[in-house]
Amino acid sequence: MHMKKAILGFLLAIAAAPAWAEVTDVAPNGFTTVNEVIVEATPVHAWTAAISVGEWWSSDHTISGDARRMSIEPVTQGCFCESLGDTAGVVHLVVTSVMPATMLRLTGGLGPLGLMGVDGNMTWDFEATDGGTRVRFTYAVGGYMKGGLEQMAGPVDFVLGEALGRLKNYIETGTPESAPVE
């Protein structure tokens, strides 16, 4: 019975994973990662869900341990921020371009990249398709990291792939979590 649950859990994880994920370029001074899914929603609905980042982002990838403290102000110079209480907080990325229901561009070093001599541009694209909306996260990172940035490409790709899978689940089911294994 345990083996059945493990196999079913693995298959559900694959089903919840992004439809397409790839580190498209990697070098000692930077990398680009692209993650993409098709969601069963209009671009407006997908956009609205995406900018409600505190509803679907993983608490495992926060400083506070609580994704509900994450927010995005979808205006130029807006903040992809995490509140740490009172006047404490973290600017993870800054919004540099907004085209509602079409594209959001954020600039900066996400997560541990913010502690390094790097910068990046993350673009969230929303494109209507026959099956709903194609949501694509592209993140190009460049700069300096002792030992080279290529070692960060895989972990960053994983986190963004997981985030996009959680967004898809949130849009389609109302919860970012995958279906429980019975």
N, C-alpha and C positions, 0 to 999 in steps of 0.2 A: 504494500500500500504506500509506503514511504517513497518507493521508486516511482510510482505513478504520479504522486504529487510533485516530485522533483522534475519529472519529464514535462508534466503539464505546466509547471511554473516556468520552466525554460522556454516552452513554446509560447506562453503568454508574454514573456519578456521580449521574445523576438517579434511578436505581433505588435507590441507596444513601442518597439524601437522605431526610430526614424526610417522612412522608406528609402532614404539615401543619405549617407554620411561619408565624408571623405576629407582627409587632409590633402588639399590640392597642391600645396607647395610647401617645402620645408628647407630651411637653410640655417646655419649657425646664427644669423642675425634676424630670423623671423620665420613666420609660417602663415598659411591661410587654411582655414577650415570651413567647410560648407555642409550644412545639415538641412534636410528638406523633408516635409511631409505633405500629404493631401489631407485636409480636414473636411468633414461634412458640415460646412457652414459657408455663409456668404463672406466676402472679404470684410465687410463692415463688422459682422459678428466676430470673425477671427481677430481683427484688429482690436476691437473693444476688449475681448478676452485677454489678448496679449499684453495690452498696457495695464491690465489689472494683475501685474506680475506677482503681487503678494498672495494671490489666490492659487497660483500653480507652481511657483518656483520651489525648489526643494530646500527645506530647512537645513539639510546637510551641507549646503553650499552658501551659508550665511555666516556672518561673524557672531550675530546674536543667538543663533540656533533657532530662530523663529522667522520663517519666510513671510509671515503677515506683517513684518516690519519693513518689507521691501516695497518700494513704490517707484512709479515712473511718471514724471510730468511731461506729457507729450506736446511740448512746445520747444522752440529753439532755445538753447541754453537751459532747458529743463534738466532735472536731475533723475538719474536712476540711482536711488539712494536707499540706505538702510538706517532706520532710526534706532538708536541705542538708548533712548530715554532722555527726558529733559532736553538739554541742548546738545547732547552727544549724538554723533552719527557718522556715516561714511558715505562719500560720493563714490559709487562704483564706476559710473560712466556719465558723460554729459551728452544730452540730446543735441545733435548738430544739424539735423534735417528732419522735417516732418511733412509727410504727404498722407493725411488720414486715409485709412483703409487701403493704402498702397505701399507705403514705405516709411520706415523709421530708421534713422542712422544715429548711432551712439559712438562716442569717442572716448578712449581711455584704456586703462589696464584693468580688466575684470579680475576680481578675486586676488590671488597672490601676485598676479601680474602688476597690480597697482603698487606693489612693494619693490618693483624692479625698475631698471632704467629702460622701460619699454612704453610704447604707445600702440594703440590699435583703433581700427574702425570696424564696428559691427553694424551690419545692415540687416534689417528684418524686412523682407519683401512679402507682399500679399498679392497673389494673382489668381483671378477667377479661372476655374477649370470646369470641365464637364462634371467632375465628381465633387465639386465644392470649391475649395481654395487651396492653392499651393502656398505653403508658408516656408520660406527659406531664410535661414540664419547664416550669414557669411561674416567671418571675423578674420581680418588681416592684421597681424601683429608684427611689429618690428622694433628693433633696438638692441640693447645690450643686456646680457645675463651671463654671469660667470659660468663657463662651461658650455655656453651656447643655448639658444632658444629652442633648438630642435627637440630637446628633451621635454618641452612643455606642450608640443603639438598634440600628442596623443591624449594626455589628460584633459586639455582644454576641449578637444573634439568630443571626448566622452561626456564632459559636463554639459556642453551645449546640446549634444544629441539627447541626453537624458532630459534636459530642460524642454526641448522641443517635443519629445514624447509625452512629457507631463502636460504641456500646453494642449496637445492633441486630445489627450484623455479628458482634460478639463473642458474643452470646447464640446466634445461629443458626449460626455457622460455627466458633467457637472462636478467631477472630482478629478484631481490630477493623478491619483493613485491607480495602478493597474487593478484589474478585477482580481479578487482574492481567489486563491487556489482552494478548491473543496476536496 
